[in-house]
Amino acid sequence: MATPAALRKVLITGAGTGFGREVALRLAARGFDAVAAVEIYGQVQTLKRQAEARGVDLQVEKLDVTDAGDRRKALDWGIEVVVNNAGIGEGGSTVDIPAANIRRQFEVNVTGPLLLTQGIAKQMARRGQGRIVWVSSREGLNVNPFTGLYSASKHAVEAIAESMKDELQEFGVEVATMNPGPFLTGFNDRIFQTWQSWEDDPSDRLYDYSQLAFPRAQFNPEPVYATLTALAAGDLDTYRNLEPTSMIEETRQLIDAPWSKKTTDGLGTRNDNVQQAYDMTPEQLRDDQDPVAAV
């Protein structure tokens, strides 16, 4: 039986943009048999052209994780490694986001990827080897105002991934998480634009979302590209992988913080993190970061 590090057939979901696209191209460049899954047919030819420009051989497939037919066809690809990267972000207050958007957030980030992984994981278990990487988020470990629904979906991913790791270890299947912090790929800023398509009564909202932006300056995404590629390739065996590593200590502190919170803390005043969303401008790169190439 091959060692886990020798697994070669890799499926990367959500490969039309951002982390997924770059990692798929890098794995292909390393000689992996990479299957880049994109949400819509319109992304297929675009990614094929990008792969050709990079001089790599990349299989590009339309795979919407919420589509049962798409999930079913993936079972015929002989996948040995899954990178569950597909996801969306719904921005807005937890008391404002409409029901349809709430459901969509969990369908794309939780239900669809889990149903896709169930079938492939059983194939891995029968072969006695495999690797599953869940792209979670720092928001799967912490929370912030206006990204609570997205964060909730990633907390769900954390629970699924950790349970799955325990359940699949006897079958030789590795499970890991990737936890990106605020990286400038466009994703975080798009979260704060979703309100524009809500089917609700704007007069009933607590917040005017035209006044808000993603509340943190963002990092160059290179560390996530490198770490996620290494996880998929089997170069790393750490279960939880948070980037940037400079945020690990802050993240640990925030995990512990709710134990000392009081229900009466700050009543009648605006939370500092809420104010930050008013003060920030979109697509703001941290001052200590190199310019980001188009993603």
BATOR-493435 format. One record per residue (C-alpha): residue number from 1; residue in one letter; chain; x, y, z. Coordinates in Angstrom, 3 decimals, always signed. Each point is the difference from the previous one (the first is absolute). Example, Ala and Ser with C-alpha at 12.3 -4.5 7.8 and 13.67 -1.06 7.14 Angstrom:
  pos  code  unit         x         y         z
    1     A     A   +12.300    -4.500    +7.800
    2     S     A    +1.370    +3.440    -0.660
//
This chain:
  pos  code  unit         x         y         z
    1     M     A    +0.000    +0.000    +0.000
    2     A     A    +1.272    +3.461    -0.856
    3     T     A    +0.920    +2.351    +2.786
    4     P     A    -2.432    +2.905    +0.529
    5     A     A    +2.626    +2.450    -1.238
    6     A     A    -0.068    -1.807    -3.377
    7     L     A    -3.662    +0.793    -0.655
    8     R     A    -0.215    +1.764    -3.347
    9     K     A    -3.628    +0.522    -1.111
   10     V     A    -1.133    +3.243    +1.616
   11     L     A    -3.393    +1.709    -0.191
   12     I     A    -0.079    +3.702    +0.868
   13     T     A    -3.484    +1.503    +0.253
   14     G     A    -0.693    +3.693    -0.422
   15     A     A    +2.950    +0.263    -2.381
   16     G     A    -1.441    +2.760    -2.152
   17     T     A    +1.535    +2.762    +2.106
   18     G     A    +2.217    +0.768    +2.976
   19     F     A    +1.663    -2.684    +2.093
   20     G     A    -1.474    -2.905    -1.946
   21     R     A    +1.134    +1.202    -3.398
   22     E     A    +3.581    +0.692    +1.025
   23     V     A    +0.364    -3.239    +1.980
   24     A     A    -1.382    -2.053    -2.904
   25     L     A    +2.527    +1.591    -2.355
   26     R     A    +2.860    -0.561    +2.443
   27     L     A    -0.889    -3.652    +0.567
   28     A     A    -0.175    -0.540    -3.747
   29     A     A    +3.404    +1.665    -0.354
   30     R     A    +1.365    -2.488    +2.536
   31     G     A    -1.211    -2.901    -2.128
   32     F     A    -3.131    -0.903    +1.931
   33     D     A    -3.004    -1.257    -1.945
   34     A     A    -2.064    +3.025    +0.990
   35     V     A    -3.716    +0.388    -0.610
   36     A     A    -1.040    +3.629    +0.354
   37     A     A    -3.719    +0.228    +0.703
   38     V     A    -1.797    +3.255    -0.818
   39     E     A    -3.556    +1.033    +0.795
   40     I     A    -1.249    +0.946    -3.478
   41     Y     A    +0.820    -0.958    -3.581
   42     G     A    +1.044    +3.568    -0.756
   43     Q     A    +3.073    -0.497    +2.220
   44     V     A    +1.179    -3.173    -1.719
   45     Q     A    +1.612    +1.480    -3.110
   46     T     A    +1.421    +2.935    +1.946
   47     L     A    +1.859    -2.313    +2.355
   48     K     A    +1.140    -2.238    -2.858
   49     R     A    +1.546    +3.025    -1.693
   50     Q     A    +1.687    +1.023    +3.248
   51     A     A    +1.429    -3.506    +0.380
   52     E     A    +1.282    +0.082    -3.573
   53     A     A    +1.629    +3.379    +0.663
   54     R     A    +1.737    -1.483    +3.041
   55     G     A    +1.105    -3.019    -2.045
   56     V     A    -1.772    -2.570    +2.203
   57     D     A    -2.325    -2.906    -0.710
   58     L     A    -3.182    +0.577    +1.984
   59     Q     A    -3.330    -1.833    -0.228
   60     V     A    -2.776    +2.575    +0.436
   61     E     A    -3.516    -1.147    +0.849
   62     K     A    -3.273    +1.724    +0.783
   63     L     A    -0.928    -1.089    +3.519
   64     D     A    -2.499    +1.974    +2.027
   65     V     A    +0.152    -1.598    +3.438
   66     T     A    -3.722    +0.666    +0.511
   67     D     A    -0.922    -1.964    -3.153
   68     A     A    -0.639    -3.717    +0.603
   69     G     A    +0.813    -0.901    -3.618
   70     D     A    +3.334    +1.796    +0.166
   71     R     A    +0.873    -1.705    +3.273
   72     R     A    -0.908    -3.397    -1.457
   73     K     A    +2.248    +0.339    -3.060
   74     A     A    +2.971    +0.786    +2.259
   75     L     A    -0.213    -3.557    +1.327
   76     D     A    +1.291    -1.235    -3.374
   77     W     A    +3.241    +1.990    +0.112
   78     G     A    +1.987    -2.243    +2.373
   79     I     A    +0.748    +2.834    +2.409
   80     E     A    +2.706    -0.685    +2.587
   81     V     A    +0.206    +3.493    +1.541
   82     V     A    -2.860    +2.468    +0.483
   83     V     A    +0.545    +3.688    +0.686
   84     N     A    -3.392    +1.329    +1.096
   85     N     A    +0.557    +3.610    -0.938
   86     A     A    -3.362    +0.967    -1.553
   87     G     A    -1.819    +2.572    +2.080
   88     I     A    -1.848    +3.288    +0.104
   89     G     A    -0.259    +2.749    +2.576
   90     E     A    -3.215    +1.732    +1.017
   91     G     A    +0.602    +3.327    +1.691
   92     G     A    -2.355    +1.838    +2.290
   93     S     A    -1.348    +0.052    +3.513
   94     T     A    -1.352    -3.290    +1.303
   95     V     A    -3.350    +1.739    +0.535
   96     D     A    -0.192    +1.435    -3.535
   97     I     A    +1.005    -2.799    -2.403
   98     P     A    -3.056    -1.432    -1.815
   99     A     A    -1.000    -3.648    +0.358
  100     A     A    +0.921    -0.994    -3.555
  101     N     A    +3.510    +1.373    +0.427
  102     I     A    +0.425    -1.807    +3.304
  103     R     A    -0.939    -3.296    -1.611
  104     R     A    +2.245    +0.622    -2.994
  105     Q     A    +2.961    +0.710    +2.278
  106     F     A    -0.279    -3.421    +1.614
  107     E     A    -0.858    -1.868    -3.206
  108     V     A    +3.182    +1.185    -1.727
  109     N     A    +2.412    -0.038    +2.937
  110     V     A    -1.219    -3.001    +2.000
  111     T     A    -2.657    -2.280    -1.485
  112     G     A    +1.281    -0.168    -3.578
  113     P     A    +3.671    -0.602    +0.854
  114     L     A    -0.908    -2.602    +2.607
  115     L     A    -2.232    -1.934    -2.411
  116     L     A    +2.748    +0.116    -2.633
  117     T     A    +2.573    -1.206    +2.514
  118     Q     A    -2.145    -2.842    +1.342
  119     G     A    +0.147    -1.980    -3.223
  120     I     A    +3.656    +0.690    -0.714
  121     A     A    +1.025    -0.725    +3.614
  122     K     A    -1.614    -3.434    -0.197
  123     Q     A    +2.003    -0.736    -3.136
  124     M     A    +3.144    +1.081    +1.843
  125     A     A    -0.878    -2.159    +3.004
  126     R     A    -0.473    -3.060    -2.228
  127     R     A    +3.425    +0.635    -1.567
  128     G     A    +1.541    +0.508    +3.438
  129     Q     A    +1.445    +3.417    -0.761
  130     G     A    -0.994    +3.548    -0.826
  131     R     A    +0.260    +3.605    +1.084
  132     I     A    -2.757    +2.542    +0.658
  133     V     A    +0.798    +3.684    +0.535
  134     W     A    -2.802    +2.251    +1.194
  135     V     A    +0.553    +3.672    -0.740
  136     S     A    -1.529    +1.541    +3.088
  137     S     A    +0.934    +3.485    +1.160
  138     R     A    +1.317    +1.886    +2.966
  139     E     A    -3.704    +0.878    +0.259
  140     G     A    -0.589    -3.676    +0.748
  141     L     A    +1.844    +0.591    +3.269
  142     N     A    -0.994    +3.611    +0.769
  143     V     A    -2.907    +2.317    -0.836
  144     N     A    -0.404    +3.582    -1.176
  145     P     A    -2.952    +2.316    -0.578
  146     F     A    -1.636    -0.236    -3.450
  147     T     A    +1.644    -3.329    -0.871
  148     G     A    -1.886    -2.055    +2.564
  149     L     A    -1.857    -2.190    -2.510
  150     Y     A    +3.174    -0.738    -1.935
  151     S     A    +1.776    -0.677    +3.278
  152     A     A    -2.806    -2.335    +1.096
  153     S     A    +0.411    -2.031    -3.185
  154     K     A    +3.740    -0.284    +0.619
  155     H     A    -0.556    -0.988    +3.635
  156     A     A    -2.142    -2.801    -1.438
  157     V     A    +2.849    -0.964    -2.331
  158     E     A    +2.343    -0.151    +2.994
  159     A     A    -2.345    -2.416    +1.800
  160     I     A    -0.386    -2.183    -3.086
  161     A     A    +3.729    -0.102    -0.718
  162     E     A    +1.024    -0.908    +3.547
  163     S     A    -2.625    -2.721    +0.262
  164     M     A    +0.966    -1.305    -3.429
  165     K     A    +3.648    -0.193    +0.991
  166     D     A    -0.847    -2.239    +2.960
  167     E     A    -2.398    -2.127    -2.042
  168     L     A    +2.279    -0.605    -2.992
  169     Q     A    +3.382    -0.557    +1.633
  170     E     A    -0.508    -3.779    +0.238
  171     F     A    -0.574    -0.068    -3.771
  172     G     A    +3.276    +1.765    -0.813
  173     V     A    -1.598    +3.291    -1.034
  174     E     A    +1.632    +3.256    +1.098
  175     V     A    -2.090    +3.067    +0.827
  176     A     A    +1.285    +3.567    +0.484
  177     T     A    -1.310    +3.546    +0.115
  178     M     A    +1.319    +3.171    -1.604
  179     N     A    -0.930    +3.160    +1.918
  180     P     A    +0.715    +3.166    -1.996
  181     G     A    -0.235    +3.339    +1.747
  182     P     A    -0.735    +3.262    -1.854
  183     F     A    +1.689    -0.338    -3.393
  184     L     A    -0.495    +2.301    -2.943
  185     T     A    -1.514    -2.222    -2.699
  186     G     A    -3.199    +2.027    -0.423
  187     F     A    -2.041    -2.523    +1.987
  188     N     A    -0.212    +1.990    +3.223
  189     D     A    -1.065    +3.168    -1.778
  190     R     A    -2.669    -1.859    -1.994
  191     I     A    -1.526    -1.137    +3.298
  192     F     A    -0.820    +3.624    +0.715
  193     Q     A    -1.807    +0.402    -3.341
  194     T     A    -2.525    -2.846    +0.239
  195     W     A    -2.632    +2.237    +1.581
  196     Q     A    -0.496    +1.611    -3.405
  197     S     A    -1.962    -3.053    -1.197
  198     W     A    -2.038    -0.683    +3.135
  199     E     A    -3.739    -0.413    -0.556
  200     D     A    -1.164    +1.739    +3.160
  201     D     A    -1.323    +3.347    +1.177
  202     P     A    +3.048    +2.283    +0.361
  203     S     A    -1.905    +2.233    +2.409
  204     D     A    -0.129    -2.905    +2.455
  205     R     A    +3.787    -0.434    +0.188
  206     L     A    +1.925    +1.067    +3.077
  207     Y     A    +2.991    +1.080    -2.087
  208     D     A    +0.644    +1.973    -3.160
  209     Y     A    +2.451    -2.338    -1.703
  210     S     A    +1.079    +2.590    -2.532
  211     Q     A    +1.940    +1.547    +2.903
  212     L     A    +1.905    -3.174    +0.955
  213     A     A    +3.099    -1.794    -1.278
  214     F     A    +2.021    -3.054    +0.980
  215     P     A    +1.425    +1.157    +3.332
  216     R     A    +3.645    -1.033    -0.265
  217     A     A    +2.973    +0.798    -2.192
  218     Q     A    +0.922    -3.155    -1.873
  219     F     A    +3.044    -2.144    -0.701
  220     N     A    +1.656    -1.083    -3.233
  221     P     A    -1.422    -3.520    -0.657
  222     E     A    +3.325    -1.693    -0.772
  223     P     A    +0.243    -1.814    +3.400
  224     V     A    -3.361    -1.687    -0.598
  225     Y     A    +0.971    -1.041    -3.529
  226     A     A    +3.176    -1.593    +1.349
  227     T     A    -1.509    -1.693    +3.052
  228     L     A    -3.120    -1.286    -1.751
  229     T     A    +2.088    -1.400    -2.863
  230     A     A    +2.258    -1.738    +2.518
  231     L     A    -2.972    -1.468    +1.874
  232     A     A    -1.551    -1.384    -3.167
  233     A     A    +3.359    -1.409    -1.103
  234     G     A    +0.598    -1.752    +3.318
  235     D     A    +3.014    +2.115    +0.910
  236     L     A    -1.632    +1.039    +3.298
  237     D     A    -1.619    -2.215    +2.612
  238     T     A    -1.331    +2.674    +2.370
  239     Y     A    -3.767    -0.246    +0.517
  240     R     A    -0.740    +3.713    +0.500
  241     N     A    +1.832    +2.483    -2.197
  242     L     A    -0.599    +3.691    +0.613
  243     E     A    +1.487    +2.689    -2.200
  244     P     A    +1.449    +2.480    +0.563
  245     T     A    +1.819    -1.631    +2.891
  246     S     A    +0.379    +3.462    +1.531
  247     M     A    -3.703    -0.172    +0.950
  248     I     A    +0.150    -3.315    +1.858
  249     E     A    +0.461    +1.502    +3.474
  250     E     A    -2.742    +2.592    -0.529
  251     T     A    -2.307    -2.782    -1.206
  252     R     A    +0.670    -2.098    +3.090
  253     Q     A    -0.776    +2.984    +2.233
  254     L     A    -3.265    +0.671    -1.807
  255     I     A    -1.038    -3.642    +0.388
  256     D     A    +0.396    +0.386    +3.772
  257     A     A    -1.587    +3.476    +0.211
  258     P     A    -3.706    -1.037    +0.258
  259     W     A    +0.655    -1.628    +3.387
  260     S     A    +0.488    +3.449    +1.536
  261     K     A    -2.696    +1.920    -1.905
  262     K     A    -3.071    +1.378    +1.760
  263     T     A    -3.434    +0.391    -1.551
  264     T     A    +0.035    +3.654    +1.092
  265     D     A    +3.390    +0.870    -1.541
  266     G     A    -0.255    +3.175    -2.084
  267     L     A    -3.784    +0.266    +0.022
  268     G     A    -1.124    +3.223    -1.685
  269     T     A    +3.339    +0.582    -1.754
  270     R     A    +1.292    -1.049    -3.400
  271     N     A    +2.387    -2.937    -0.008
  272     D     A    +3.536    +0.884    -1.119
  273     N     A    -0.042    -2.655    -2.712
  274     V     A    -3.291    +1.357    -1.344
  275     Q     A    +1.533    +3.467    -0.164
  276     Q     A    +2.965    -1.410    -1.875
  277     A     A    -2.336    -1.039    -2.836
  278     Y     A    -1.034    +3.656    -0.331
  279     D     A    +3.592    +1.243    +0.054
  280     M     A    +1.609    -2.416    -2.472
  281     T     A    +0.229    +0.446    -3.767
  282     P     A    -0.487    -3.023    -2.311
  283     E     A    +2.891    -2.112    -1.291
  284     Q     A    +2.504    +1.473    +2.412
  285     L     A    +3.363    -1.769    +0.049
  286     R     A    +1.998    +0.141    +3.223
  287     D     A    +2.869    +2.488    -0.090
  288     D     A    +2.541    -2.766    +0.681
  289     Q     A    -1.085    -2.100    -3.008
  290     D     A    +1.309    -0.151    -3.554
  291     P     A    -2.404    +0.980    -2.816
  292     V     A    -2.451    -2.745    -0.961
  293     A     A    -0.199    -1.298    -3.559
  294     A     A    -3.443    -0.211    -1.583
  295     V     A    -1.937    -3.024    +1.230
//
